[in-house]
Amino acid sequence: MKIRARMVATVATLVAVCIATNYALIGVPNVKVMDFIVFVGGFCFGPLTGVLIGILTWAVYGAINPYGFVPQIWLATMFFESIYGLVGGFLGRHFVSSFDNQRLRLSVFFGIIGCILTLTYDSIVNVVYALVFGVPIIAAIVLGAPFQVTHVISNAIIFASGSIPLIRVVRKLLGSQKIGVTTK
């Protein structure tokens, strides 16, 4: 019961941190910590919890988004943000030992994962944007490219440099010696 309460508190904290950092970084277009936190949440708690963190974050942030509210975009971002948590959750199941002796290799790996997930997320959201607003898809992709490049590069750096330290912090908060702590 104590561990479950600690996990619920940690998940709530991760959602709150996602939302707070989005508002804190509002002036820096497409540089966000949210994707990374959702990924690490999935990594530490499993795919279902990672998906939940992504959905809950966008449920709140998207509904009171300073850039405006468009229901179709809100639903798309909420649904597709969850891929960070889903992939993090599946990867977390395979990392049940220490990161020692693999730190550089795993940092590069996490950076590549962040890059691939962000390319996927941004591409899908750009297509949804085009369909919702009646913009040719190619135009949405071309006009969104500078923002996508910024998002991909910043996420690659954030994932590479922050995954191992944050996973260790969450693991310590949970009092677990395993890296991939999952819920059942």
TIDOKOL-34339 format. One line per field, with one value per residue: y negated, x negated, z of N, C-alpha, C in turn; residue in three letters. Coordinates in nm, 3 decimals. Each point is the difference from the previous one (the first is absolute). Example, Ala and Ser with C-alpha at 12.3 -4.5 7.8 and 13.67 -1.06 7.14 Angstrom:
n.north: 0.569/-0.105
n.east: -1.319/0.035
n.up: 0.780/-0.072
ca.north: -0.119/-0.119
ca.east: 0.089/-0.082
ca.up: 0.000/0.006
c.north: -0.120/-0.109
c.east: -0.090/0.077
c.up: 0.000/0.073
residuo: ALA/SER
This chain:
n.north: 0.119/0.001/0.107/0.049/-0.044/0.049/0.108/0.000/-0.027/0.096/0.078/-0.035/0.021/0.113/0.023/-0.033/0.073/0.094/-0.021/0.000/0.101/0.047/-0.040/0.058/0.092/-0.061/-0.077/0.128/-0.038/0.100/-0.065/0.129/0.010/-0.035/0.006/-0.058/-0.082/-0.012/-0.009/-0.080/-0.064/0.016/-0.044/-0.086/-0.032/0.011/0.067/0.068/-0.003/0.034/0.083/0.041/-0.002/0.054/0.086/0.026/0.001/0.063/0.082/-0.027/0.022/0.098/0.026/-0.033/0.033/-0.066/0.102/0.031/0.021/0.108/0.043/-0.008/-0.116/-0.040/0.061/-0.055/-0.116/0.008/0.047/-0.086/-0.085/0.081/-0.019/-0.118/-0.001/0.030/-0.070/-0.103/0.032/0.017/-0.111/-0.058/0.079/-0.054/-0.106/0.115/-0.042/-0.018/-0.131/0.045/-0.050/-0.062/-0.086/-0.007/0.130/0.010/-0.095/0.053/0.119/-0.056/-0.062/0.114/0.062/-0.099/0.011/0.133/0.001/-0.097/0.062/0.111/-0.048/-0.072/0.106/0.078/-0.077/-0.010/0.129/0.022/-0.085/0.059/0.115/-0.041/-0.062/0.115/0.018/-0.020/0.131/-0.007/-0.094/0.078/0.099/-0.068/-0.058/0.125/0.014/-0.133/0.003/0.087/-0.066/-0.113/0.051/0.050/-0.107/-0.084/0.078/0.007/-0.128/-0.033/0.084/-0.042/-0.124/0.015/0.095/0.026/-0.129/-0.029/0.099/-0.036/-0.125/0.033/0.077/-0.103/-0.084/0.097/-0.022/0.001/0.116/0.028/-0.004/0.108/-0.090/0.105/-0.052/0.065
n.east: -0.082/-0.106/-0.047/0.123/0.012/-0.120/0.042/0.118/-0.064/-0.084/0.100/0.071/-0.112/-0.019/0.129/-0.008/-0.110/0.063/0.109/-0.063/-0.073/0.117/0.060/-0.095/0.013/0.111/-0.096/-0.027/0.030/0.081/-0.036/0.025/0.023/0.124/-0.041/-0.108/0.076/0.081/-0.108/-0.060/0.116/0.008/-0.122/0.032/0.115/-0.048/0.033/0.083/-0.087/-0.095/0.086/0.033/-0.130/-0.020/0.099/-0.031/-0.126/0.028/0.064/-0.097/-0.124/0.050/0.068/-0.113/-0.012/-0.111/-0.022/0.095/0.128/-0.044/0.126/-0.005/-0.062/0.085/0.097/-0.046/-0.025/0.119/0.054/-0.060/0.024/0.103/-0.041/-0.029/0.111/0.066/-0.077/0.006/0.129/0.005/-0.069/0.077/0.080/-0.082/0.015/-0.036/-0.108/-0.114/-0.013/-0.064/-0.112/0.116/-0.040/-0.115/-0.012/0.046/-0.085/-0.089/0.023/0.004/-0.109/-0.040/0.037/-0.053/-0.101/0.001/0.020/-0.089/-0.080/0.030/-0.015/-0.106/-0.042/0.041/-0.048/-0.105/0.013/0.019/-0.098/-0.068/0.039/-0.027/-0.109/0.008/-0.114/-0.057/-0.002/-0.040/0.096/0.083/-0.046/0.004/0.117/0.030/-0.075/-0.008/0.129/0.020/-0.085/0.052/0.121/-0.037/-0.071/0.092/0.095/-0.073/-0.027/0.127/0.042/-0.099/0.020/0.130/0.005/-0.127/-0.032/0.099/-0.037/-0.122/0.038/0.073/-0.099/-0.077/0.085/-0.004/-0.127/-0.011/-0.056/0.118/-0.048/0.043/0.046/0.077/0.117/0.078
n.up: 0.000/0.081/-0.065/0.000/0.124/0.020/-0.067/0.062/0.112/-0.034/-0.041/0.106/0.066/-0.070/0.015/0.128/0.004/-0.070/0.070/0.116/-0.047/-0.044/0.112/0.071/-0.094/0.031/0.044/0.016/-0.124/0.025/0.107/0.023/0.128/-0.035/-0.126/0.045/0.071/-0.103/-0.078/0.088/0.005/-0.131/-0.013/0.096/-0.057/-0.123/-0.110/0.075/0.099/-0.087/-0.056/0.121/0.026/-0.120/0.018/0.126/-0.041/-0.117/0.082/0.086/-0.043/-0.070/0.109/0.061/-0.128/0.029/-0.083/0.084/-0.010/-0.061/0.016/-0.132/0.010/0.092/-0.066/-0.111/0.059/0.056/-0.110/-0.081/0.099/0.004/-0.126/0.055/0.070/-0.112/-0.082/0.083/0.009/-0.131/-0.015/0.092/-0.068/-0.090/0.076/0.049/-0.059/0.061/-0.010/0.107/-0.044/-0.008/0.086/-0.063/-0.013/0.125/0.030/-0.084/0.053/0.123/-0.042/-0.054/0.110/0.070/-0.083/0.002/0.131/0.007/-0.086/0.065/0.123/-0.033/-0.066/0.097/0.094/-0.080/-0.021/0.130/0.025/-0.098/0.047/0.123/-0.045/-0.067/0.062/-0.117/0.007/-0.125/-0.010/0.068/-0.073/-0.114/0.027/0.034/-0.111/0.000/0.030/-0.100/-0.075/0.045/-0.016/-0.117/-0.034/0.048/-0.054/-0.110/0.018/0.021/-0.093/-0.078/0.039/-0.012/-0.092/-0.003/0.011/-0.086/-0.078/0.025/-0.023/-0.105/-0.040/0.032/-0.061/-0.089/0.032/-0.132/-0.001/-0.053/-0.123/-0.055/0.084/-0.002/-0.036/0.077
ca.north: -0.119/-0.115/-0.013/-0.044/-0.142/-0.072/-0.001/-0.093/-0.134/-0.027/-0.021/-0.131/-0.099/-0.005/-0.073/-0.141/-0.054/-0.016/-0.119/-0.118/-0.030/-0.053/-0.143/-0.069/-0.010/-0.046/-0.095/0.067/0.087/0.142/0.058/0.042/0.110/0.089/0.128/0.073/0.043/0.106/0.117/0.054/0.055/0.131/0.085/0.040/0.055/0.088/-0.067/-0.054/-0.120/-0.100/-0.051/-0.081/-0.126/-0.081/-0.041/-0.094/-0.126/-0.075/-0.027/-0.127/-0.104/-0.027/-0.067/-0.140/-0.028/-0.143/-0.019/0.020/0.132/0.058/0.136/0.106/-0.007/0.041/0.146/0.059/-0.015/0.083/0.139/0.030/-0.020/0.125/0.092/-0.014/0.085/0.139/0.049/0.001/0.115/0.124/0.002/0.018/0.142/0.067/-0.057/0.030/-0.004/-0.130/-0.063/-0.006/0.055/-0.016/-0.135/-0.072/0.072/-0.015/-0.141/-0.014/0.076/-0.079/-0.115/0.048/0.030/-0.130/-0.053/0.077/-0.025/-0.138/-0.004/0.065/-0.086/-0.124/0.029/0.032/-0.121/-0.090/0.051/-0.029/-0.144/-0.026/0.050/-0.081/-0.137/0.000/-0.041/0.115/0.070/-0.034/-0.136/0.008/0.064/-0.093/-0.115/0.047/0.059/-0.064/0.032/0.141/0.017/-0.047/0.096/0.125/-0.019/-0.025/0.125/0.092/-0.044/0.020/0.144/0.054/-0.048/0.006/0.125/0.080/-0.064/-0.005/0.137/0.030/-0.076/0.062/0.129/-0.027/-0.040/0.119/0.091/0.124/0.019/0.033/-0.115/0.009/0.031/-0.005/0.028/0.112
ca.east: 0.082/-0.090/-0.066/0.101/0.025/-0.119/0.003/0.105/-0.052/-0.106/0.065/0.064/-0.108/-0.053/0.099/-0.008/-0.127/0.019/0.083/-0.075/-0.112/0.055/0.026/-0.127/-0.074/0.094/-0.067/-0.102/0.079/-0.032/-0.095/0.084/-0.050/0.114/-0.014/-0.102/0.056/0.097/-0.080/-0.060/0.111/0.029/-0.116/-0.005/0.126/0.062/0.063/0.133/-0.017/-0.060/0.110/0.085/-0.069/0.012/0.139/0.038/-0.070/0.066/0.140/-0.002/-0.072/0.068/0.128/-0.028/-0.120/-0.010/0.005/0.138/0.058/0.067/0.026/-0.065/-0.144/-0.011/0.011/-0.116/-0.119/0.020/-0.016/-0.134/-0.099/-0.009/-0.100/-0.123/0.016/0.014/-0.133/-0.079/0.043/-0.051/-0.145/-0.028/0.009/-0.124/-0.112/0.025/-0.126/-0.061/-0.051/-0.145/-0.080/0.069/0.059/-0.011/0.076/0.143/0.035/0.018/0.121/0.116/0.008/0.056/0.141/0.069/0.004/0.098/0.135/0.038/0.030/0.130/0.103/0.016/0.053/0.143/0.072/0.003/0.103/0.130/0.017/0.035/0.136/0.096/0.009/0.011/-0.128/-0.064/-0.089/-0.140/-0.024/-0.009/-0.127/-0.108/0.007/-0.028/-0.135/-0.093/0.044/-0.025/-0.145/-0.030/0.057/-0.075/-0.135/0.006/0.036/-0.114/-0.094/0.063/0.009/-0.136/-0.067/0.083/0.071/-0.062/0.016/0.138/0.041/-0.061/0.072/0.131/-0.025/-0.033/0.125/0.081/-0.069/-0.024/-0.134/0.012/0.022/0.131/0.106/0.127/0.120/0.079
ca.up: 0.000/0.008/-0.130/-0.097/0.027/-0.046/-0.147/-0.041/0.026/-0.097/-0.129/0.008/-0.004/-0.137/-0.080/0.039/-0.051/-0.145/-0.024/0.046/-0.090/-0.125/0.018/0.024/-0.126/-0.103/-0.087/-0.079/-0.087/-0.024/0.095/0.111/0.081/0.020/-0.069/0.075/0.128/-0.032/-0.034/0.122/0.078/-0.057/0.024/0.141/0.051/-0.097/-0.114/0.030/0.080/-0.088/-0.084/0.088/0.028/-0.122/-0.020/0.106/-0.022/-0.107/0.037/0.071/-0.074/-0.126/0.024/0.034/-0.076/-0.031/-0.144/-0.042/0.013/-0.116/0.050/-0.078/0.027/0.140/0.005/-0.069/0.084/0.119/-0.039/-0.052/0.106/0.075/-0.057/0.079/0.118/-0.044/-0.038/0.123/0.080/-0.057/0.019/0.141/0.034/-0.040/0.074/0.141/0.075/0.014/-0.122/0.010/-0.110/-0.128/0.006/-0.127/-0.103/0.027/-0.022/-0.146/-0.032/0.042/-0.091/-0.127/0.026/0.008/-0.137/-0.079/0.053/-0.030/-0.144/-0.018/0.061/-0.076/-0.134/0.013/0.041/-0.117/-0.093/0.062/-0.015/-0.141/-0.024/0.076/-0.051/-0.145/-0.059/-0.066/0.091/-0.031/0.050/0.147/0.032/-0.034/0.091/0.135/0.007/0.094/0.135/0.020/0.017/0.136/0.094/-0.010/0.054/0.144/0.067/-0.005/0.104/0.131/0.024/0.016/0.121/0.121/0.028/0.107/0.132/0.049/0.033/0.131/0.103/0.019/0.065/0.140/0.064/0.019/0.089/-0.074/-0.052/-0.141/-0.087/-0.063/0.094/-0.072/0.077/-0.055
c.north: -0.126/-0.024/-0.051/-0.150/-0.084/-0.008/-0.098/-0.144/-0.038/-0.027/-0.138/-0.111/-0.013/-0.075/-0.150/-0.065/-0.019/-0.130/-0.126/-0.035/-0.049/-0.149/-0.078/-0.022/-0.054/-0.097/0.061/0.101/0.139/0.055/0.028/0.117/0.108/0.137/0.092/0.054/0.112/0.130/0.067/0.058/0.139/0.098/0.057/0.074/0.095/-0.076/-0.062/-0.129/-0.112/-0.064/-0.093/-0.136/-0.093/-0.054/-0.103/-0.135/-0.084/-0.029/-0.136/-0.110/-0.037/-0.074/-0.147/-0.043/-0.148/-0.029/0.018/0.145/0.039/0.147/0.111/0.005/0.048/0.153/0.068/-0.009/0.087/0.147/0.031/-0.032/0.131/0.097/-0.011/0.093/0.147/0.061/0.004/0.120/0.132/0.010/0.026/0.145/0.074/-0.051/0.021/0.004/-0.143/-0.054/-0.007/0.072/-0.012/-0.143/-0.074/0.065/-0.018/-0.145/-0.027/0.071/-0.080/-0.124/0.038/0.032/-0.130/-0.062/0.070/-0.027/-0.140/-0.019/0.059/-0.089/-0.125/0.024/0.027/-0.126/-0.102/0.045/-0.028/-0.149/-0.033/0.042/-0.086/-0.137/-0.008/-0.050/0.122/0.063/-0.037/-0.140/0.000/0.060/-0.097/-0.119/0.040/0.051/-0.071/0.031/0.146/0.026/-0.043/0.101/0.130/-0.015/-0.020/0.127/0.101/-0.034/0.027/0.148/0.058/-0.040/0.023/0.133/0.077/-0.071/0.000/0.139/0.039/-0.073/0.064/0.133/-0.019/-0.042/0.120/0.099/0.133/0.006/0.037/-0.127/0.002/0.042/-0.013/0.030/0.115/-0.030
c.east: -0.087/-0.069/0.099/0.030/-0.118/-0.002/0.105/-0.047/-0.107/0.059/0.067/-0.104/-0.056/0.097/-0.007/-0.128/0.008/0.075/-0.077/-0.114/0.049/0.029/-0.130/-0.077/0.087/-0.067/-0.109/0.071/-0.062/-0.117/0.082/-0.064/0.108/-0.020/-0.096/0.056/0.103/-0.074/-0.057/0.109/0.038/-0.111/0.003/0.125/0.070/0.078/0.136/-0.010/-0.063/0.104/0.088/-0.064/0.011/0.140/0.042/-0.067/0.070/0.146/0.008/-0.062/0.072/0.132/-0.018/-0.132/-0.006/0.003/0.140/0.043/0.074/0.021/-0.072/-0.151/-0.025/0.005/-0.121/-0.124/0.011/-0.027/-0.144/-0.112/-0.023/-0.103/-0.133/0.005/0.008/-0.136/-0.092/0.033/-0.053/-0.152/-0.037/0.006/-0.129/-0.123/0.024/-0.128/-0.051/-0.046/-0.152/-0.065/0.067/0.051/-0.006/0.085/0.151/0.045/0.024/0.128/0.125/0.017/0.061/0.148/0.081/0.017/0.108/0.143/0.049/0.030/0.138/0.113/0.026/0.059/0.150/0.079/0.005/0.105/0.140/0.031/0.047/0.144/0.105/0.020/0.005/-0.123/-0.057/-0.105/-0.145/-0.035/-0.015/-0.135/-0.117/-0.002/-0.032/-0.142/-0.095/0.036/-0.029/-0.149/-0.041/0.046/-0.081/-0.139/0.004/0.039/-0.113/-0.101/0.056/0.006/-0.139/-0.062/0.081/0.061/-0.059/0.014/0.144/0.052/-0.057/0.073/0.137/-0.016/-0.029/0.125/0.089/-0.063/-0.030/-0.143/0.003/0.021/0.141/0.108/0.131/0.114/0.076/0.145
c.up: 0.000/-0.134/-0.104/0.018/-0.048/-0.153/-0.052/0.019/-0.102/-0.138/-0.003/-0.008/-0.141/-0.093/0.032/-0.053/-0.152/-0.031/0.038/-0.095/-0.135/0.011/0.020/-0.130/-0.115/-0.099/-0.088/-0.090/-0.020/0.080/0.126/0.072/0.016/-0.064/0.075/0.132/-0.022/-0.032/0.126/0.091/-0.050/0.030/0.142/0.047/-0.095/-0.105/0.032/0.080/-0.082/-0.091/0.082/0.030/-0.122/-0.020/0.106/-0.019/-0.106/0.030/0.070/-0.085/-0.130/0.017/0.034/-0.063/-0.036/-0.151/-0.055/0.010/-0.127/0.035/-0.077/0.026/0.143/0.012/-0.065/0.087/0.125/-0.033/-0.040/0.098/0.075/-0.060/0.074/0.122/-0.035/-0.033/0.123/0.086/-0.053/0.015/0.146/0.045/-0.030/0.074/0.149/0.081/0.003/-0.136/0.000/-0.118/-0.137/-0.017/-0.134/-0.108/0.021/-0.016/-0.148/-0.043/0.036/-0.088/-0.133/0.015/0.006/-0.136/-0.082/0.047/-0.036/-0.148/-0.028/0.050/-0.084/-0.139/0.006/0.035/-0.115/-0.100/0.056/-0.014/-0.143/-0.028/0.069/-0.062/-0.153/-0.073/-0.074/0.094/-0.024/0.051/0.152/0.042/-0.026/0.097/0.145/0.020/0.097/0.147/0.034/0.023/0.141/0.103/0.002/0.063/0.151/0.075/-0.001/0.110/0.139/0.035/0.028/0.134/0.127/0.036/0.118/0.135/0.051/0.035/0.137/0.114/0.028/0.071/0.148/0.077/0.030/0.096/-0.065/-0.047/-0.147/-0.080/-0.053/0.098/-0.073/0.095/-0.063/0.009
residuo: MET/LYS/ILE/ARG/ALA/ARG/MET/VAL/ALA/THR/VAL/ALA/THR/LEU/VAL/ALA/VAL/CYS/ILE/ALA/THR/ASN/TYR/ALA/LEU/ILE/GLY/VAL/PRO/ASN/VAL/LYS/VAL/MET/ASP/PHE/ILE/VAL/PHE/VAL/GLY/GLY/PHE/CYS/PHE/GLY/PRO/LEU/THR/GLY/VAL/LEU/ILE/GLY/ILE/LEU/THR/TRP/ALA/VAL/TYR/GLY/ALA/ILE/ASN/PRO/TYR/GLY/PHE/VAL/PRO/GLN/ILE/TRP/LEU/ALA/THR/MET/PHE/PHE/GLU/SER/ILE/TYR/GLY/LEU/VAL/GLY/GLY/PHE/LEU/GLY/ARG/HIS/PHE/VAL/SER/SER/PHE/ASP/ASN/GLN/ARG/LEU/ARG/LEU/SER/VAL/PHE/PHE/GLY/ILE/ILE/GLY/CYS/ILE/LEU/THR/LEU/THR/TYR/ASP/SER/ILE/VAL/ASN/VAL/VAL/TYR/ALA/LEU/VAL/PHE/GLY/VAL/PRO/ILE/ILE/ALA/ALA/ILE/VAL/LEU/GLY/ALA/PRO/PHE/GLN/VAL/THR/HIS/VAL/ILE/SER/ASN/ALA/ILE/ILE/PHE/ALA/SER/GLY/SER/ILE/PRO/LEU/ILE/ARG/VAL/VAL/ARG/LYS/LEU/LEU/GLY/SER/GLN/LYS/ILE/GLY/VAL/THR/THR/LYS
